[in-house]
Amino acid sequence: RGPMTASTSAAAESHRQVLAGNRLFRGVAPEVLDEIVDIPELVRVDVDRILFEEGAAGDYLYLILTGSVRVSKAGRGGRQETLSYFEPGDFFGEMAFLDLEPRSAQACTVQPCALGRVDHAGFERLLRLAPGPISQNLTNGIVGRLRRANTHLIAELTRAERLSLIGAMAAAITHDFKNPMSAIL
């Protein structure tokens, strides 16, 4: 690697601190962070840029260093329906990355972003160097998203049920107005 200058040393320390602030690296020892600081490929992405499309291969797991990302899925009328927003300290793109299935959603930058991209070889290295914390943090992240999805699903089902009930009541009232004898009886 060559001798480290003061500016490279400061940059490495800054990068290590950013990684330490990411949910994926919670509980990873500082000396291990020093060993993995070079794993994520740093990329800068402008606002409103698609990082990956629904159906694409899951080649990378992403870490948000700065900026914000919107994850969405094609929905009604082909429009993108927002599933989630991710902020600095979050990671995303793990589903297709882990199960090697096509991406289930699209990711697009909402603000200019600095991202860390981790490929499969880098992820295997992360797991060798910090298997416990990385696995636990990944599991916690996935479980948290599943809980939020369940809560959202139940709220949507409840809303749809209420709308259905209101529709049925409105239809009954309309029917009664159209047939006064029925209403009298």
Salt bridges, closest charged atoms under 4 A:
GLU13 OE1 - ARG16 NH2 2.96
ASP34 OD1 - ARG16 NE 2.84
ASP38 OD2 - ARG1 NH2 3.09
ASP38 OD1 - ARG125 NH1 3.41
GLU41 OE1 - ARG117 NH2 2.82
ASP46 OD2 - ARG49 NH2 3.82
GLU54 OE2 - LYS73 NZ 2.89
GLU81 OE1 - ARG76 NH2 3.16
GLU81 OE2 - ARG79 NH2 3.80
ASP90 OD1 - ARG23 NH1 2.23
GLU94 OE2 - ARG145 NH1 2.59
GLU156 OE1 - ARG159 NH2 2.98
ASP176 OD1 - HIS175 ND1 3.85
